[in-house]
Amino acid sequence: PPPFTGVWMGDSKLCAIGVHCGNHITSHGLALNCCTDLTWFDHIVPCGLEGKGVTSLSHELGRHITVDHVLEPFLDSFQEVFDCTLDFSGD
């Protein structure tokens, strides 16, 4: 929910999105919780946000969702949204 970044399901974060700038270097990324063991989050305040939770695709959909399940559709959507072509020739 605004003003928080990421992808949310109600009051629970499903995907963290971040940017870091330092020493003339910019890095960015995301963390999509697919089948994450959510019990680890019981020991911290995720993203420093009191009263907010963390969820996963597996939890929300009620079935086991792995990274392999979402990787291809995610990359296809990324290419469409950013109007680009991903190059995997270095594999």
PDB file with one MODEL, atoms N, CA, C and O in Angstrom:
MODEL        1
ATOM      1  N   PRO A   1       0.834  -1.207   0.000  1.00  0.00           N
ATOM      2  CA  PRO A   1       0.000   0.000   0.000  1.00  0.00           C
ATOM      3  C   PRO A   1       0.865   1.252   0.000  1.00  0.00           C
ATOM      4  O   PRO A   1       1.880   1.294   0.696  1.00  0.00           O
ATOM      5  N   PRO A   2       0.495   2.256  -0.750  1.00  0.00           N
ATOM      6  CA  PRO A   2       1.292   3.485  -0.758  1.00  0.00           C
ATOM      7  C   PRO A   2       1.465   4.017   0.649  1.00  0.00           C
ATOM      8  O   PRO A   2       0.522   3.931   1.436  1.00  0.00           O
ATOM      9  N   PRO A   3       2.579   4.545   0.999  1.00  0.00           N
ATOM     10  CA  PRO A   3       3.706   4.944   0.146  1.00  0.00           C
ATOM     11  C   PRO A   3       4.806   3.897   0.077  1.00  0.00           C
ATOM     12  O   PRO A   3       5.926   4.225  -0.314  1.00  0.00           O
ATOM     13  N   PHE A   4       4.532   2.652   0.442  1.00  0.00           N
ATOM     14  CA  PHE A   4       5.568   1.621   0.500  1.00  0.00           C
ATOM     15  C   PHE A   4       5.859   1.050  -0.881  1.00  0.00           C
ATOM     16  O   PHE A   4       4.955   0.871  -1.696  1.00  0.00           O
ATOM     17  N   THR A   5       7.155   0.763  -1.134  1.00  0.00           N
ATOM     18  CA  THR A   5       7.543   0.167  -2.411  1.00  0.00           C
ATOM     19  C   THR A   5       7.316  -1.339  -2.362  1.00  0.00           C
ATOM     20  O   THR A   5       7.119  -1.918  -1.294  1.00  0.00           O
ATOM     21  N   GLY A   6       7.347  -1.951  -3.516  1.00  0.00           N
ATOM     22  CA  GLY A   6       7.203  -3.394  -3.606  1.00  0.00           C
ATOM     23  C   GLY A   6       5.845  -3.784  -4.141  1.00  0.00           C
ATOM     24  O   GLY A   6       5.060  -2.949  -4.589  1.00  0.00           O
ATOM     25  N   VAL A   7       5.590  -5.085  -4.082  1.00  0.00           N
ATOM     26  CA  VAL A   7       4.309  -5.641  -4.494  1.00  0.00           C
ATOM     27  C   VAL A   7       3.647  -6.182  -3.234  1.00  0.00           C
ATOM     28  O   VAL A   7       4.253  -6.944  -2.481  1.00  0.00           O
ATOM     29  N   TRP A   8       2.411  -5.785  -3.015  1.00  0.00           N
ATOM     30  CA  TRP A   8       1.712  -6.093  -1.764  1.00  0.00           C
ATOM     31  C   TRP A   8       0.427  -6.874  -2.019  1.00  0.00           C
ATOM     32  O   TRP A   8      -0.254  -6.682  -3.026  1.00  0.00           O
ATOM     33  N   MET A   9       0.122  -7.752  -1.081  1.00  0.00           N
ATOM     34  CA  MET A   9      -1.167  -8.439  -1.004  1.00  0.00           C
ATOM     35  C   MET A   9      -1.765  -7.996   0.324  1.00  0.00           C
ATOM     36  O   MET A   9      -1.431  -8.551   1.370  1.00  0.00           O
ATOM     37  N   GLY A  10      -2.636  -7.013   0.292  1.00  0.00           N
ATOM     38  CA  GLY A  10      -3.156  -6.450   1.532  1.00  0.00           C
ATOM     39  C   GLY A  10      -2.030  -5.776   2.297  1.00  0.00           C
ATOM     40  O   GLY A  10      -1.348  -4.899   1.766  1.00  0.00           O
ATOM     41  N   ASP A  11      -1.834  -6.190   3.559  1.00  0.00           N
ATOM     42  CA  ASP A  11      -0.772  -5.629   4.392  1.00  0.00           C
ATOM     43  C   ASP A  11       0.491  -6.491   4.396  1.00  0.00           C
ATOM     44  O   ASP A  11       1.349  -6.323   5.263  1.00  0.00           O
ATOM     45  N   SER A  12       0.612  -7.409   3.441  1.00  0.00           N
ATOM     46  CA  SER A  12       1.778  -8.295   3.385  1.00  0.00           C
ATOM     47  C   SER A  12       2.538  -8.097   2.084  1.00  0.00           C
ATOM     48  O   SER A  12       1.955  -8.061   1.000  1.00  0.00           O
ATOM     49  N   LYS A  13       3.854  -7.969   2.215  1.00  0.00           N
ATOM     50  CA  LYS A  13       4.709  -7.758   1.045  1.00  0.00           C
ATOM     51  C   LYS A  13       5.008  -9.083   0.360  1.00  0.00           C
ATOM     52  O   LYS A  13       5.451 -10.042   0.991  1.00  0.00           O
ATOM     53  N   LEU A  14       4.757  -9.115  -0.931  1.00  0.00           N
ATOM     54  CA  LEU A  14       5.014 -10.292  -1.753  1.00  0.00           C
ATOM     55  C   LEU A  14       6.347 -10.174  -2.481  1.00  0.00           C
ATOM     56  O   LEU A  14       7.022 -11.177  -2.715  1.00  0.00           O
ATOM     57  N   CYS A  15       6.723  -8.953  -2.836  1.00  0.00           N
ATOM     58  CA  CYS A  15       7.937  -8.729  -3.620  1.00  0.00           C
ATOM     59  C   CYS A  15       8.597  -7.425  -3.186  1.00  0.00           C
ATOM     60  O   CYS A  15       7.961  -6.371  -3.172  1.00  0.00           O
ATOM     61  N   ALA A  16       9.864  -7.506  -2.835  1.00  0.00           N
ATOM     62  CA  ALA A  16      10.633  -6.320  -2.461  1.00  0.00           C
ATOM     63  C   ALA A  16      11.363  -5.805  -3.689  1.00  0.00           C
ATOM     64  O   ALA A  16      11.893  -6.581  -4.484  1.00  0.00           O
ATOM     65  N   ILE A  17      11.385  -4.491  -3.833  1.00  0.00           N
ATOM     66  CA  ILE A  17      12.064  -3.846  -4.942  1.00  0.00           C
ATOM     67  C   ILE A  17      13.006  -2.811  -4.346  1.00  0.00           C
ATOM     68  O   ILE A  17      12.609  -2.037  -3.476  1.00  0.00           O
ATOM     69  N   GLY A  18      14.255  -2.793  -4.809  1.00  0.00           N
ATOM     70  CA  GLY A  18      15.189  -1.856  -4.212  1.00  0.00           C
ATOM     71  C   GLY A  18      16.217  -1.315  -5.169  1.00  0.00           C
ATOM     72  O   GLY A  18      16.523  -1.910  -6.202  1.00  0.00           O
ATOM     73  N   VAL A  19      16.742  -0.166  -4.791  1.00  0.00           N
ATOM     74  CA  VAL A  19      17.821   0.495  -5.520  1.00  0.00           C
ATOM     75  C   VAL A  19      18.844   0.944  -4.490  1.00  0.00           C
ATOM     76  O   VAL A  19      18.482   1.469  -3.437  1.00  0.00           O
ATOM     77  N   HIS A  20      20.114   0.740  -4.790  1.00  0.00           N
ATOM     78  CA  HIS A  20      21.186   1.187  -3.898  1.00  0.00           C
ATOM     79  C   HIS A  20      22.184   1.993  -4.716  1.00  0.00           C
ATOM     80  O   HIS A  20      22.601   1.577  -5.797  1.00  0.00           O
ATOM     81  N   CYS A  21      22.558   3.143  -4.190  1.00  0.00           N
ATOM     82  CA  CYS A  21      23.554   3.991  -4.847  1.00  0.00           C
ATOM     83  C   CYS A  21      24.678   4.263  -3.865  1.00  0.00           C
ATOM     84  O   CYS A  21      24.434   4.658  -2.725  1.00  0.00           O
ATOM     85  N   GLY A  22      25.900   4.053  -4.303  1.00  0.00           N
ATOM     86  CA  GLY A  22      27.038   4.326  -3.442  1.00  0.00           C
ATOM     87  C   GLY A  22      28.345   4.127  -4.177  1.00  0.00           C
ATOM     88  O   GLY A  22      28.453   3.255  -5.040  1.00  0.00           O
ATOM     89  N   ASN A  23      29.340   4.934  -3.836  1.00  0.00           N
ATOM     90  CA  ASN A  23      30.669   4.835  -4.457  1.00  0.00           C
ATOM     91  C   ASN A  23      30.594   4.857  -5.984  1.00  0.00           C
ATOM     92  O   ASN A  23      31.319   4.130  -6.662  1.00  0.00           O
ATOM     93  N   HIS A  24      29.711   5.699  -6.512  1.00  0.00           N
ATOM     94  CA  HIS A  24      29.551   5.876  -7.956  1.00  0.00           C
ATOM     95  C   HIS A  24      29.043   4.611  -8.655  1.00  0.00           C
ATOM     96  O   HIS A  24      29.246   4.434  -9.856  1.00  0.00           O
ATOM     97  N   ILE A  25      28.388   3.744  -7.900  1.00  0.00           N
ATOM     98  CA  ILE A  25      27.826   2.510  -8.452  1.00  0.00           C
ATOM     99  C   ILE A  25      26.354   2.449  -8.062  1.00  0.00           C
ATOM    100  O   ILE A  25      25.994   2.718  -6.916  1.00  0.00           O
ATOM    101  N   THR A  26      25.505   2.091  -9.027  1.00  0.00           N
ATOM    102  CA  THR A  26      24.084   1.920  -8.767  1.00  0.00           C
ATOM    103  C   THR A  26      23.740   0.454  -8.996  1.00  0.00           C
ATOM    104  O   THR A  26      24.086  -0.126 -10.025  1.00  0.00           O
ATOM    105  N   SER A  27      23.063  -0.128  -8.030  1.00  0.00           N
ATOM    106  CA  SER A  27      22.585  -1.505  -8.196  1.00  0.00           C
ATOM    107  C   SER A  27      21.094  -1.532  -7.877  1.00  0.00           C
ATOM    108  O   SER A  27      20.586  -0.695  -7.130  1.00  0.00           O
ATOM    109  N   HIS A  28      20.419  -2.491  -8.446  1.00  0.00           N
ATOM    110  CA  HIS A  28      18.979  -2.588  -8.256  1.00  0.00           C
ATOM    111  C   HIS A  28      18.576  -4.051  -8.322  1.00  0.00           C
ATOM    112  O   HIS A  28      19.332  -4.896  -8.802  1.00  0.00           O
ATOM    113  N   GLY A  29      17.396  -4.337  -7.841  1.00  0.00           N
ATOM    114  CA  GLY A  29      16.927  -5.702  -7.902  1.00  0.00           C
ATOM    115  C   GLY A  29      15.572  -5.884  -7.266  1.00  0.00           C
ATOM    116  O   GLY A  29      14.944  -4.934  -6.799  1.00  0.00           O
ATOM    117  N   LEU A  30      15.139  -7.128  -7.260  1.00  0.00           N
ATOM    118  CA  LEU A  30      13.880  -7.468  -6.633  1.00  0.00           C
ATOM    119  C   LEU A  30      13.971  -8.853  -6.028  1.00  0.00           C
ATOM    120  O   LEU A  30      14.794  -9.677  -6.426  1.00  0.00           O
ATOM    121  N   ALA A  31      13.119  -9.083  -5.074  1.00  0.00           N
ATOM    122  CA  ALA A  31      13.037 -10.393  -4.426  1.00  0.00           C
ATOM    123  C   ALA A  31      11.570 -10.782  -4.396  1.00  0.00           C
ATOM    124  O   ALA A  31      10.788 -10.228  -3.624  1.00  0.00           O
ATOM    125  N   LEU A  32      11.202 -11.733  -5.235  1.00  0.00           N
ATOM    126  CA  LEU A  32       9.831 -12.238  -5.305  1.00  0.00           C
ATOM    127  C   LEU A  32       9.755 -13.502  -4.465  1.00  0.00           C
ATOM    128  O   LEU A  32      10.450 -14.479  -4.743  1.00  0.00           O
ATOM    129  N   ASN A  33       8.922 -13.486  -3.449  1.00  0.00           N
ATOM    130  CA  ASN A  33       8.775 -14.647  -2.569  1.00  0.00           C
ATOM    131  C   ASN A  33       7.899 -15.693  -3.251  1.00  0.00           C
ATOM    132  O   ASN A  33       6.685 -15.528  -3.366  1.00  0.00           O
ATOM    133  N   CYS A  34       8.531 -16.760  -3.696  1.00  0.00           N
ATOM    134  CA  CYS A  34       7.797 -17.843  -4.365  1.00  0.00           C
ATOM    135  C   CYS A  34       7.386 -18.908  -3.354  1.00  0.00           C
ATOM    136  O   CYS A  34       6.198 -19.098  -3.094  1.00  0.00           O
ATOM    137  N   CYS A  35       8.361 -19.595  -2.789  1.00  0.00           N
ATOM    138  CA  CYS A  35       8.082 -20.658  -1.816  1.00  0.00           C
ATOM    139  C   CYS A  35       8.946 -20.454  -0.576  1.00  0.00           C
ATOM    140  O   CYS A  35       9.471 -21.406   0.001  1.00  0.00           O
ATOM    141  N   THR A  36       9.077 -19.217  -0.188  1.00  0.00           N
ATOM    142  CA  THR A  36       9.908 -18.814   0.935  1.00  0.00           C
ATOM    143  C   THR A  36       9.348 -19.350   2.245  1.00  0.00           C
ATOM    144  O   THR A  36       8.135 -19.347   2.450  1.00  0.00           O
ATOM    145  N   ASP A  37      10.233 -19.814   3.139  1.00  0.00           N
ATOM    146  CA  ASP A  37       9.835 -20.199   4.502  1.00  0.00           C
ATOM    147  C   ASP A  37       9.553 -18.907   5.269  1.00  0.00           C
ATOM    148  O   ASP A  37      10.478 -18.228   5.715  1.00  0.00           O
ATOM    149  N   LEU A  38       8.295 -18.581   5.414  1.00  0.00           N
ATOM    150  CA  LEU A  38       7.899 -17.302   6.001  1.00  0.00           C
ATOM    151  C   LEU A  38       8.121 -17.232   7.511  1.00  0.00           C
ATOM    152  O   LEU A  38       8.028 -16.149   8.089  1.00  0.00           O
ATOM    153  N   THR A  39       8.409 -18.355   8.159  1.00  0.00           N
ATOM    154  CA  THR A  39       8.624 -18.329   9.615  1.00  0.00           C
ATOM    155  C   THR A  39       9.862 -17.523   9.995  1.00  0.00           C
ATOM    156  O   THR A  39       9.945 -17.024  11.117  1.00  0.00           O
ATOM    157  N   TRP A  40      10.823 -17.385   9.088  1.00  0.00           N
ATOM    158  CA  TRP A  40      12.020 -16.590   9.370  1.00  0.00           C
ATOM    159  C   TRP A  40      11.661 -15.133   9.634  1.00  0.00           C
ATOM    160  O   TRP A  40      12.353 -14.449  10.387  1.00  0.00           O
ATOM    161  N   PHE A  41      10.598 -14.662   9.027  1.00  0.00           N
ATOM    162  CA  PHE A  41      10.194 -13.264   9.194  1.00  0.00           C
ATOM    163  C   PHE A  41       9.569 -12.996  10.565  1.00  0.00           C
ATOM    164  O   PHE A  41       9.356 -11.840  10.930  1.00  0.00           O
ATOM    165  N   ASP A  42       9.275 -14.050  11.322  1.00  0.00           N
ATOM    166  CA  ASP A  42       8.747 -13.881  12.680  1.00  0.00           C
ATOM    167  C   ASP A  42       9.794 -13.286  13.615  1.00  0.00           C
ATOM    168  O   ASP A  42       9.444 -12.780  14.681  1.00  0.00           O
ATOM    169  N   HIS A  43      11.063 -13.334  13.240  1.00  0.00           N
ATOM    170  CA  HIS A  43      12.164 -12.907  14.091  1.00  0.00           C
ATOM    171  C   HIS A  43      12.682 -11.496  13.785  1.00  0.00           C
ATOM    172  O   HIS A  43      13.588 -11.002  14.457  1.00  0.00           O
ATOM    173  N   ILE A  44      12.104 -10.856  12.772  1.00  0.00           N
ATOM    174  CA  ILE A  44      12.567  -9.523  12.373  1.00  0.00           C
ATOM    175  C   ILE A  44      11.362  -8.623  12.094  1.00  0.00           C
ATOM    176  O   ILE A  44      10.216  -9.072  12.088  1.00  0.00           O
ATOM    177  N   VAL A  45      11.649  -7.371  11.868  1.00  0.00           N
ATOM    178  CA  VAL A  45      10.637  -6.434  11.368  1.00  0.00           C
ATOM    179  C   VAL A  45      10.961  -6.260   9.881  1.00  0.00           C
ATOM    180  O   VAL A  45      11.836  -5.470   9.529  1.00  0.00           O
ATOM    181  N   PRO A  46      10.263  -6.988   9.011  1.00  0.00           N
ATOM    182  CA  PRO A  46      10.599  -6.958   7.589  1.00  0.00           C
ATOM    183  C   PRO A  46      10.582  -5.541   7.013  1.00  0.00           C
ATOM    184  O   PRO A  46       9.614  -4.797   7.172  1.00  0.00           O
ATOM    185  N   CYS A  47      11.661  -5.198   6.353  1.00  0.00           N
ATOM    186  CA  CYS A  47      11.825  -3.885   5.709  1.00  0.00           C
ATOM    187  C   CYS A  47      11.655  -2.735   6.699  1.00  0.00           C
ATOM    188  O   CYS A  47      11.453  -1.592   6.289  1.00  0.00           O
ATOM    189  N   GLY A  48      11.733  -3.021   7.985  1.00  0.00           N
ATOM    190  CA  GLY A  48      11.587  -1.986   8.999  1.00  0.00           C
ATOM    191  C   GLY A  48      10.177  -1.444   9.133  1.00  0.00           C
ATOM    192  O   GLY A  48       9.980  -0.370   9.701  1.00  0.00           O
ATOM    193  N   LEU A  49       9.195  -2.168   8.621  1.00  0.00           N
ATOM    194  CA  LEU A  49       7.809  -1.704   8.627  1.00  0.00           C
ATOM    195  C   LEU A  49       7.009  -2.413   9.716  1.00  0.00           C
ATOM    196  O   LEU A  49       6.553  -3.541   9.533  1.00  0.00           O
ATOM    197  N   GLU A  50       6.847  -1.740  10.844  1.00  0.00           N
ATOM    198  CA  GLU A  50       6.065  -2.294  11.962  1.00  0.00           C
ATOM    199  C   GLU A  50       4.629  -2.545  11.512  1.00  0.00           C
ATOM    200  O   GLU A  50       4.032  -1.723  10.817  1.00  0.00           O
ATOM    201  N   GLY A  51       4.083  -3.683  11.914  1.00  0.00           N
ATOM    202  CA  GLY A  51       2.684  -3.982  11.641  1.00  0.00           C
ATOM    203  C   GLY A  51       2.392  -4.508  10.253  1.00  0.00           C
ATOM    204  O   GLY A  51       1.235  -4.773   9.927  1.00  0.00           O
ATOM    205  N   LYS A  52       3.409  -4.665   9.432  1.00  0.00           N
ATOM    206  CA  LYS A  52       3.226  -5.206   8.082  1.00  0.00           C
ATOM    207  C   LYS A  52       3.804  -6.611   8.038  1.00  0.00           C
ATOM    208  O   LYS A  52       4.722  -6.935   8.791  1.00  0.00           O
ATOM    209  N   GLY A  53       3.272  -7.433   7.165  1.00  0.00           N
ATOM    210  CA  GLY A  53       3.724  -8.815   7.067  1.00  0.00           C
ATOM    211  C   GLY A  53       4.410  -9.112   5.755  1.00  0.00           C
ATOM    212  O   GLY A  53       4.638  -8.228   4.930  1.00  0.00           O
ATOM    213  N   VAL A  54       4.731 -10.369   5.587  1.00  0.00           N
ATOM    214  CA  VAL A  54       5.362 -10.876   4.371  1.00  0.00           C
ATOM    215  C   VAL A  54       4.569 -12.092   3.920  1.00  0.00           C
ATOM    216  O   VAL A  54       4.097 -12.870   4.749  1.00  0.00           O
ATOM    217  N   THR A  55       4.424 -12.258   2.626  1.00  0.00           N
ATOM    218  CA  THR A  55       3.708 -13.409   2.101  1.00  0.00           C
ATOM    219  C   THR A  55       4.478 -13.977   0.903  1.00  0.00           C
ATOM    220  O   THR A  55       5.513 -13.437   0.511  1.00  0.00           O
ATOM    221  N   SER A  56       3.978 -15.046   0.338  1.00  0.00           N
ATOM    222  CA  SER A  56       4.612 -15.686  -0.813  1.00  0.00           C
ATOM    223  C   SER A  56       3.542 -16.104  -1.814  1.00  0.00           C
ATOM    224  O   SER A  56       2.358 -16.173  -1.482  1.00  0.00           O
ATOM    225  N   LEU A  57       3.968 -16.376  -3.027  1.00  0.00           N
ATOM    226  CA  LEU A  57       3.033 -16.884  -4.032  1.00  0.00           C
ATOM    227  C   LEU A  57       2.432 -18.209  -3.582  1.00  0.00           C
ATOM    228  O   LEU A  57       1.235 -18.443  -3.748  1.00  0.00           O
ATOM    229  N   SER A  58       3.269 -19.076  -3.010  1.00  0.00           N
ATOM    230  CA  SER A  58       2.773 -20.380  -2.537  1.00  0.00           C
ATOM    231  C   SER A  58       1.690 -20.203  -1.481  1.00  0.00           C
ATOM    232  O   SER A  58       0.657 -20.872  -1.527  1.00  0.00           O
ATOM    233  N   HIS A  59       1.928 -19.300  -0.529  1.00  0.00           N
ATOM    234  CA  HIS A  59       0.951 -19.059   0.535  1.00  0.00           C
ATOM    235  C   HIS A  59      -0.351 -18.492  -0.046  1.00  0.00           C
ATOM    236  O   HIS A  59      -1.440 -18.945   0.306  1.00  0.00           O
ATOM    237  N   GLU A  60      -0.235 -17.515  -0.923  1.00  0.00           N
ATOM    238  CA  GLU A  60      -1.413 -16.850  -1.473  1.00  0.00           C
ATOM    239  C   GLU A  60      -2.227 -17.763  -2.387  1.00  0.00           C
ATOM    240  O   GLU A  60      -3.455 -17.687  -2.407  1.00  0.00           O
ATOM    241  N   LEU A  61      -1.546 -18.624  -3.140  1.00  0.00           N
ATOM    242  CA  LEU A  61      -2.240 -19.495  -4.084  1.00  0.00           C
ATOM    243  C   LEU A  61      -2.604 -20.852  -3.499  1.00  0.00           C
ATOM    244  O   LEU A  61      -3.350 -21.617  -4.111  1.00  0.00           O
ATOM    245  N   GLY A  62      -2.075 -21.150  -2.312  1.00  0.00           N
ATOM    246  CA  GLY A  62      -2.407 -22.414  -1.662  1.00  0.00           C
ATOM    247  C   GLY A  62      -1.805 -23.628  -2.326  1.00  0.00           C
ATOM    248  O   GLY A  62      -2.320 -24.737  -2.179  1.00  0.00           O
ATOM    249  N   ARG A  63      -0.721 -23.437  -3.057  1.00  0.00           N
ATOM    250  CA  ARG A  63      -0.002 -24.561  -3.679  1.00  0.00           C
ATOM    251  C   ARG A  63       1.450 -24.170  -3.829  1.00  0.00           C
ATOM    252  O   ARG A  63       1.787 -22.987  -3.793  1.00  0.00           O
ATOM    253  N   HIS A  64       2.315 -25.160  -3.997  1.00  0.00           N
ATOM    254  CA  HIS A  64       3.753 -24.930  -4.065  1.00  0.00           C
ATOM    255  C   HIS A  64       4.122 -24.275  -5.395  1.00  0.00           C
ATOM    256  O   HIS A  64       3.912 -24.858  -6.458  1.00  0.00           O
ATOM    257  N   ILE A  65       4.669 -23.069  -5.332  1.00  0.00           N
ATOM    258  CA  ILE A  65       5.113 -22.326  -6.514  1.00  0.00           C
ATOM    259  C   ILE A  65       6.615 -22.105  -6.391  1.00  0.00           C
ATOM    260  O   ILE A  65       7.072 -21.476  -5.437  1.00  0.00           O
ATOM    261  N   THR A  66       7.384 -22.615  -7.344  1.00  0.00           N
ATOM    262  CA  THR A  66       8.840 -22.468  -7.312  1.00  0.00           C
ATOM    263  C   THR A  66       9.282 -21.341  -8.245  1.00  0.00           C
ATOM    264  O   THR A  66       8.494 -20.828  -9.041  1.00  0.00           O
ATOM    265  N   VAL A  67      10.539 -20.973  -8.132  1.00  0.00           N
ATOM    266  CA  VAL A  67      11.124 -19.979  -9.037  1.00  0.00           C
ATOM    267  C   VAL A  67      11.002 -20.472 -10.475  1.00  0.00           C
ATOM    268  O   VAL A  67      10.723 -19.685 -11.379  1.00  0.00           O
ATOM    269  N   ASP A  68      11.209 -21.769 -10.692  1.00  0.00           N
ATOM    270  CA  ASP A  68      11.094 -22.322 -12.044  1.00  0.00           C
ATOM    271  C   ASP A  68       9.700 -22.108 -12.633  1.00  0.00           C
ATOM    272  O   ASP A  68       9.559 -21.949 -13.845  1.00  0.00           O
ATOM    273  N   HIS A  69       8.666 -22.102 -11.781  1.00  0.00           N
ATOM    274  CA  HIS A  69       7.302 -21.864 -12.251  1.00  0.00           C
ATOM    275  C   HIS A  69       7.117 -20.441 -12.778  1.00  0.00           C
ATOM    276  O   HIS A  69       6.372 -20.228 -13.734  1.00  0.00           O
ATOM    277  N   VAL A  70       7.778 -19.486 -12.173  1.00  0.00           N
ATOM    278  CA  VAL A  70       7.523 -18.077 -12.495  1.00  0.00           C
ATOM    279  C   VAL A  70       8.582 -17.430 -13.374  1.00  0.00           C
ATOM    280  O   VAL A  70       8.341 -16.354 -13.920  1.00  0.00           O
ATOM    281  N   LEU A  71       9.739 -18.046 -13.527  1.00  0.00           N
ATOM    282  CA  LEU A  71      10.848 -17.398 -14.224  1.00  0.00           C
ATOM    283  C   LEU A  71      10.509 -17.021 -15.664  1.00  0.00           C
ATOM    284  O   LEU A  71      10.681 -15.865 -16.054  1.00  0.00           O
ATOM    285  N   GLU A  72      10.034 -17.969 -16.453  1.00  0.00           N
ATOM    286  CA  GLU A  72       9.747 -17.664 -17.864  1.00  0.00           C
ATOM    287  C   GLU A  72       8.631 -16.629 -18.019  1.00  0.00           C
ATOM    288  O   GLU A  72       8.806 -15.674 -18.775  1.00  0.00           O
ATOM    289  N   PRO A  73       7.487 -16.778 -17.331  1.00  0.00           N
ATOM    290  CA  PRO A  73       6.462 -15.728 -17.469  1.00  0.00           C
ATOM    291  C   PRO A  73       6.945 -14.365 -16.970  1.00  0.00           C
ATOM    292  O   PRO A  73       6.580 -13.332 -17.530  1.00  0.00           O
ATOM    293  N   PHE A  74       7.766 -14.364 -15.913  1.00  0.00           N
ATOM    294  CA  PHE A  74       8.310 -13.100 -15.404  1.00  0.00           C
ATOM    295  C   PHE A  74       9.189 -12.432 -16.458  1.00  0.00           C
ATOM    296  O   PHE A  74       9.035 -11.242 -16.735  1.00  0.00           O
ATOM    297  N   LEU A  75      10.104 -13.192 -17.041  1.00  0.00           N
ATOM    298  CA  LEU A  75      11.009 -12.628 -18.049  1.00  0.00           C
ATOM    299  C   LEU A  75      10.254 -12.170 -19.291  1.00  0.00           C
ATOM    300  O   LEU A  75      10.596 -11.144 -19.880  1.00  0.00           O
ATOM    301  N   ASP A  76       9.226 -12.922 -19.697  1.00  0.00           N
ATOM    302  CA  ASP A  76       8.399 -12.510 -20.834  1.00  0.00           C
ATOM    303  C   ASP A  76       7.714 -11.174 -20.538  1.00  0.00           C
ATOM    304  O   ASP A  76       7.689 -10.284 -21.388  1.00  0.00           O
ATOM    305  N   SER A  77       7.165 -11.037 -19.344  1.00  0.00           N
ATOM    306  CA  SER A  77       6.501  -9.786 -18.964  1.00  0.00           C
ATOM    307  C   SER A  77       7.493  -8.638 -18.877  1.00  0.00           C
ATOM    308  O   SER A  77       7.186  -7.516 -19.280  1.00  0.00           O
ATOM    309  N   PHE A  78       8.682  -8.914 -18.353  1.00  0.00           N
ATOM    310  CA  PHE A  78       9.725  -7.896 -18.255  1.00  0.00           C
ATOM    311  C   PHE A  78      10.047  -7.337 -19.634  1.00  0.00           C
ATOM    312  O   PHE A  78      10.125  -6.122 -19.815  1.00  0.00           O
ATOM    313  N   GLN A  79      10.236  -8.232 -20.614  1.00  0.00           N
ATOM    314  CA  GLN A  79      10.559  -7.804 -21.970  1.00  0.00           C
ATOM    315  C   GLN A  79       9.435  -6.964 -22.571  1.00  0.00           C
ATOM    316  O   GLN A  79       9.684  -5.982 -23.271  1.00  0.00           O
ATOM    317  N   GLU A  80       8.202  -7.360 -22.292  1.00  0.00           N
ATOM    318  CA  GLU A  80       7.054  -6.629 -22.826  1.00  0.00           C
ATOM    319  C   GLU A  80       6.929  -5.243 -22.190  1.00  0.00           C
ATOM    320  O   GLU A  80       6.757  -4.248 -22.895  1.00  0.00           O
ATOM    321  N   VAL A  81       7.016  -5.178 -20.882  1.00  0.00           N
ATOM    322  CA  VAL A  81       6.855  -3.902 -20.175  1.00  0.00           C
ATOM    323  C   VAL A  81       7.971  -2.927 -20.520  1.00  0.00           C
ATOM    324  O   VAL A  81       7.717  -1.741 -20.724  1.00  0.00           O
ATOM    325  N   PHE A  82       9.218  -3.422 -20.587  1.00  0.00           N
ATOM    326  CA  PHE A  82      10.352  -2.545 -20.838  1.00  0.00           C
ATOM    327  C   PHE A  82      10.754  -2.484 -22.313  1.00  0.00           C
ATOM    328  O   PHE A  82      11.776  -1.893 -22.664  1.00  0.00           O
ATOM    329  N   ASP A  83       9.937  -3.104 -23.173  1.00  0.00           N
ATOM    330  CA  ASP A  83      10.159  -3.075 -24.622  1.00  0.00           C
ATOM    331  C   ASP A  83      11.616  -3.369 -24.954  1.00  0.00           C
ATOM    332  O   ASP A  83      12.301  -2.572 -25.596  1.00  0.00           O
ATOM    333  N   CYS A  84      12.072  -4.535 -24.500  1.00  0.00           N
ATOM    334  CA  CYS A  84      13.464  -4.925 -24.709  1.00  0.00           C
ATOM    335  C   CYS A  84      13.543  -6.408 -25.027  1.00  0.00           C
ATOM    336  O   CYS A  84      12.554  -7.134 -24.931  1.00  0.00           O
ATOM    337  N   THR A  85      14.729  -6.842 -25.405  1.00  0.00           N
ATOM    338  CA  THR A  85      14.991  -8.254 -25.632  1.00  0.00           C
ATOM    339  C   THR A  85      16.119  -8.658 -24.703  1.00  0.00           C
ATOM    340  O   THR A  85      17.180  -8.034 -24.689  1.00  0.00           O
ATOM    341  N   LEU A  86      15.884  -9.701 -23.931  1.00  0.00           N
ATOM    342  CA  LEU A  86      16.908 -10.215 -23.025  1.00  0.00           C
ATOM    343  C   LEU A  86      17.829 -11.161 -23.787  1.00  0.00           C
ATOM    344  O   LEU A  86      17.365 -11.977 -24.582  1.00  0.00           O
ATOM    345  N   ASP A  87      19.110 -11.056 -23.550  1.00  0.00           N
ATOM    346  CA  ASP A  87      20.112 -11.858 -24.237  1.00  0.00           C
ATOM    347  C   ASP A  87      20.713 -12.852 -23.259  1.00  0.00           C
ATOM    348  O   ASP A  87      21.336 -12.453 -22.276  1.00  0.00           O
ATOM    349  N   PHE A  88      20.534 -14.136 -23.514  1.00  0.00           N
ATOM    350  CA  PHE A  88      21.052 -15.190 -22.651  1.00  0.00           C
ATOM    351  C   PHE A  88      22.239 -15.916 -23.278  1.00  0.00           C
ATOM    352  O   PHE A  88      22.544 -17.053 -22.917  1.00  0.00           O
ATOM    353  N   SER A  89      22.901 -15.254 -24.216  1.00  0.00           N
ATOM    354  CA  SER A  89      24.004 -15.904 -24.945  1.00  0.00           C
ATOM    355  C   SER A  89      25.196 -16.220 -24.050  1.00  0.00           C
ATOM    356  O   SER A  89      26.036 -17.039 -24.423  1.00  0.00           O
ATOM    357  N   GLY A  90      25.291 -15.597 -22.886  1.00  0.00           N
ATOM    358  CA  GLY A  90      26.401 -15.851 -21.970  1.00  0.00           C
ATOM    359  C   GLY A  90      26.196 -17.105 -21.128  1.00  0.00           C
ATOM    360  O   GLY A  90      27.060 -17.459 -20.326  1.00  0.00           O
ATOM    361  N   ASP A  91      25.057 -17.782 -21.303  1.00  0.00           N
ATOM    362  CA  ASP A  91      24.761 -18.984 -20.499  1.00  0.00           C
ATOM    363  C   ASP A  91      25.656 -20.137 -20.873  1.00  0.00           C
ATOM    364  O   ASP A  91      25.542 -21.219 -20.298  1.00  0.00           O
TER     365      ASP A  91
ENDMDL
END
